[in-house]
Structure formats: structure tokens, C-alpha cells
Amino acid sequence: MISFRVKKILYISTILFFLLFLFKKFTPEFRCRNFYKYFKLNKKTYIVLEDKYCFNYECFVKSINDIKKVYVDLEFVKENISPNIFLDSYVKKNDVVKFKSVNDLDSAIESQKNKIKIINIDNVFFVSEDLLAYLYDININFCENTNLISIDFLDKKNKNLKLNLKTMLRYMPYKKSFIIKKLFPGEKVIVYNHDNNFIKIKTSENLIGYIKK
């Protein structure tokens, strides 16, 4: 026979376990994970096309007269912006400058200023943001704080929003998803779409995530 005391302990334990289950299931996640720190501390530069991260393409940023200039993998341009870009269509053969590595670029870019539009590094071609902006109706900006390059199509006219309240930028559109970053009133974001009670946005630091409506 199970004593009354043991039954009482089991009964209380069951109730506590059930309450803990409900707490974990329905309480929003308030912890900030390392997703934001990953970009901030990582030395690599990544592309954010509209509302998605593109981790599989090469890109880099170089300073020209203290202005950051973006160079993007030609394959990325072909697969995501226009399949009809060909080197011979826009530049002469001597306009493609060849280097052994990214480290060899500094002196050449500084001496030629903005004249270098196409770069060949170990047979991988990179297109400058100046040439891309000239050829296509896109906006390109680089955030040094996160090492993220943002590319947006201007003809899509995504809505710009200024936050009125403090909110959490979450990785996925539900309250249990971890927090990428805390956002504060006055911060400007780009709105892409709505997902139930959440809005998918891109922050001024080119971070993608969801905020509660």
C-alpha cells in the first residue's frame, strides 16, 4: 500500500510538472541568442537579398577614399538579379582587372579610384556596386557593424516603417523563437510581408527577422 504521504508527493509533483510544461509552452522566449553576434564578430561578409540571407556567394568590401565599396560575385548576379549579364556586353577585355587574392586589391583600387568595375580573383569574377547600380534598378548598402550587404529591388517598393514601440526581433514568426536583437522606438525598418501576428522585416543593420504586430 502506498502511504498517504507518498501519494501527496506524487500528486504535487504531477501538478508541478504540468505547470512547468504549460509555462515553457506558452511563455515567450526572452533570451537573445548568438545569431546577431555571429554576424557582428564574423570577419566574413554576407549578402542579404531582399528578405533572405545568401550565404553561398563570395563578396567583399574595400575602402576607396574612406568610402566602402561593395564587390559581388558575378554568379550571384546571374542567379539572383539578371541571368543576362555577360562580361563582353558591358566591359572591354582590359577593363577586367586580375588579382591573385583580395589582399592585392588595396593599392590598385586606391590608385584607380572608381574605375575598376570588374575584378578577377583566381578566376572568380566580382562586379562593383557602381556597375550594378548603373545596370539595374537596385539599392545596395553595407553595414560595417554586422558585415552584411543589403540588396533591394527598387521597383518592388517595400514599405518603410519607423518603430513606435520597443520590440523584439525574432528569428521565426512565433513567440517561442529566439531573439536576434532588441529594437527601440525610432528605428527604421523595411517591411516585406505579414505572417499571422508577425511582420517580416529588415533592420538598418541588414538583419532579417520578425516582429510582433
C-alpha positions as CSV (number, residue, x, y, z in Angstrom):
1,M,0.0,0.0,0.0
2,I,1.2,3.5,-0.9
3,S,1.1,5.8,2.1
4,F,-0.9,9.0,2.1
5,R,2.3,11.0,2.3
6,V,3.8,9.3,-0.9
7,K,0.5,9.9,-2.7
8,K,0.6,13.5,-1.8
9,I,4.2,13.9,-3.0
10,L,3.3,12.2,-6.3
11,Y,0.2,14.4,-6.7
12,I,2.1,17.6,-6.1
13,S,4.9,16.5,-8.4
14,T,2.5,15.8,-11.2
15,I,0.9,19.2,-10.8
16,L,4.3,21.0,-10.7
17,F,5.4,19.1,-13.8
18,F,2.2,20.0,-15.7
19,L,2.5,23.7,-14.7
20,L,6.2,23.7,-15.8
21,F,5.1,22.2,-19.2
22,L,2.5,25.0,-19.6
23,F,5.0,27.7,-18.7
24,K,7.5,26.5,-21.2
25,K,4.9,26.0,-23.9
26,F,3.2,29.4,-23.6
27,T,5.8,31.8,-22.2
28,P,7.6,33.8,-24.9
29,E,11.3,33.4,-25.3
30,F,13.2,36.4,-23.8
31,R,16.8,35.3,-24.3
32,C,19.0,36.8,-27.0
33,R,20.9,34.1,-28.8
34,N,24.3,34.5,-30.7
35,F,22.7,34.9,-34.1
36,Y,23.3,38.7,-34.1
37,K,26.7,38.3,-32.5
38,Y,27.6,35.8,-35.2
39,F,27.5,38.5,-37.9
40,K,29.0,41.2,-35.7
41,L,32.0,39.1,-34.8
42,N,32.4,37.1,-38.0
43,K,35.0,38.5,-40.4
44,K,33.3,37.2,-43.5
45,T,30.9,39.5,-45.4
46,Y,27.5,38.1,-46.5
47,I,24.8,39.2,-48.9
48,V,21.2,39.8,-47.8
49,L,18.9,39.9,-50.9
50,E,15.6,41.5,-50.0
51,D,14.4,39.3,-47.1
52,K,16.8,36.3,-47.3
53,Y,20.4,35.6,-46.4
54,C,22.6,34.4,-49.2
55,F,25.5,32.5,-47.5
56,N,26.7,30.6,-50.6
57,Y,28.2,33.5,-52.6
58,E,31.5,35.4,-52.3
59,C,31.6,39.1,-51.8
60,F,33.9,41.7,-50.2
61,V,34.1,45.4,-49.3
62,K,37.1,47.7,-49.9
63,S,37.6,51.3,-48.8
64,I,38.1,54.0,-51.5
65,N,38.8,57.4,-50.1
66,D,37.2,56.3,-46.8
67,I,34.1,55.2,-48.7
68,K,33.1,51.5,-48.5
69,K,32.7,49.9,-52.0
70,V,31.0,46.6,-52.5
71,Y,32.1,43.9,-54.9
72,V,29.7,41.0,-55.5
73,D,30.2,37.5,-57.1
74,L,29.2,37.6,-60.8
75,E,27.4,34.2,-60.3
76,F,25.2,35.8,-57.6
77,V,24.2,38.5,-60.1
78,K,23.4,35.9,-62.8
79,E,21.3,33.7,-60.4
80,N,19.5,36.4,-58.4
81,I,19.4,39.7,-60.3
82,S,19.7,39.0,-64.1
83,P,20.8,35.9,-66.0
84,N,21.6,38.1,-69.0
85,I,24.8,39.8,-67.6
86,F,27.9,38.9,-69.7
87,L,31.3,40.5,-69.3
88,D,31.7,41.1,-73.0
89,S,28.4,43.0,-73.1
90,Y,29.5,45.8,-70.8
91,V,33.2,46.0,-70.5
92,K,36.2,45.7,-72.7
93,K,38.8,43.0,-72.0
94,N,41.2,45.4,-70.4
95,D,38.5,46.6,-68.0
96,V,38.7,43.3,-66.2
97,V,41.5,43.6,-63.6
98,K,43.0,40.3,-62.5
99,F,44.5,39.7,-59.0
100,K,45.8,36.7,-57.1
101,S,43.9,37.5,-53.9
102,V,41.7,40.1,-52.2
103,N,44.7,41.4,-50.3
104,D,46.3,42.6,-53.6
105,L,43.4,45.0,-54.3
106,D,44.0,47.8,-51.9
107,S,46.7,49.8,-53.8
108,A,45.2,49.1,-57.2
109,I,41.7,50.2,-56.2
110,E,43.0,53.3,-54.4
111,S,45.2,54.4,-57.4
112,Q,42.4,53.8,-60.0
113,K,39.6,55.2,-57.7
114,N,36.3,54.0,-59.1
115,K,37.5,52.9,-62.5
116,I,37.7,49.2,-61.6
117,K,34.2,47.7,-62.3
118,I,35.1,44.0,-62.8
119,I,37.7,42.1,-60.8
120,N,39.0,38.7,-61.4
121,I,40.4,36.9,-58.4
122,D,41.6,33.4,-59.0
123,N,39.1,33.1,-62.0
124,V,36.2,34.2,-59.8
125,F,34.7,37.5,-61.2
126,F,33.3,40.2,-59.0
127,V,31.2,43.1,-60.0
128,S,31.3,46.5,-58.4
129,E,28.3,48.1,-56.8
130,D,28.7,51.1,-59.2
131,L,28.3,48.9,-62.2
132,L,25.3,47.0,-60.7
133,A,23.6,50.3,-59.7
134,Y,24.1,51.5,-63.3
135,L,22.8,48.4,-64.9
136,Y,19.9,47.5,-62.6
137,D,17.3,49.3,-60.5
138,I,18.6,48.2,-57.2
139,N,19.8,49.7,-53.9
140,I,23.0,48.4,-52.3
141,N,24.2,49.2,-48.8
142,F,26.8,47.8,-46.5
143,C,26.5,47.7,-42.7
144,E,30.0,47.6,-41.2
145,N,28.6,46.7,-37.7
146,T,27.2,43.3,-39.0
147,N,29.3,42.8,-42.2
148,L,26.1,42.4,-44.1
149,I,25.5,43.7,-47.7
150,S,21.8,44.5,-48.4
151,I,20.5,44.4,-51.9
152,D,16.9,45.5,-52.6
153,F,14.9,45.9,-55.9
154,L,13.6,49.5,-56.1
155,D,10.7,48.6,-58.3
156,K,9.2,46.3,-55.5
157,K,8.5,49.4,-53.3
158,N,8.6,47.6,-50.0
159,K,7.2,49.7,-47.2
160,N,9.5,51.6,-44.9
161,L,8.4,51.7,-41.2
162,K,9.5,53.7,-38.2
163,L,9.0,51.8,-35.0
164,N,6.9,53.5,-32.3
165,L,7.5,50.9,-29.5
166,K,10.3,48.8,-28.1
167,T,10.0,45.3,-29.6
168,M,12.0,42.1,-30.1
169,L,13.4,40.9,-33.5
170,R,12.8,37.2,-33.6
171,Y,14.3,34.6,-35.9
172,M,11.0,32.9,-36.7
173,P,7.3,34.2,-36.6
174,Y,6.3,32.9,-33.2
175,K,6.9,34.0,-29.7
176,K,8.9,31.0,-28.7
177,S,11.5,31.8,-31.4
178,F,14.8,33.1,-30.0
179,I,15.5,36.9,-30.1
180,I,18.1,38.2,-32.5
181,K,18.1,41.8,-31.2
182,K,16.0,44.3,-29.2
183,L,14.7,47.1,-31.4
184,F,13.9,50.5,-30.0
185,P,11.4,53.3,-30.9
186,G,12.6,55.5,-33.8
187,E,14.5,52.6,-35.6
188,K,13.7,52.4,-39.3
189,V,12.9,49.0,-40.9
190,I,11.8,47.7,-44.2
191,V,8.6,45.6,-44.2
192,Y,8.4,42.6,-46.5
193,N,5.3,40.6,-45.6
194,H,2.9,39.6,-42.8
195,D,2.8,36.2,-41.2
196,N,-0.2,35.8,-38.8
197,N,0.6,38.0,-35.9
198,F,4.1,38.8,-37.1
199,I,5.7,41.1,-39.7
200,K,8.9,40.1,-41.6
201,I,11.3,43.0,-41.6
202,K,14.9,44.0,-42.3
203,T,16.6,46.4,-39.9
204,S,19.0,49.2,-40.6
205,E,21.8,46.8,-39.8
206,N,20.5,44.4,-42.6
207,L,19.3,41.8,-40.1
208,I,16.3,39.8,-41.2
209,G,13.6,38.7,-38.7
210,Y,10.1,39.0,-37.4
211,I,8.4,41.5,-35.0
212,K,5.0,41.2,-33.4
213,K,2.2,43.3,-34.9
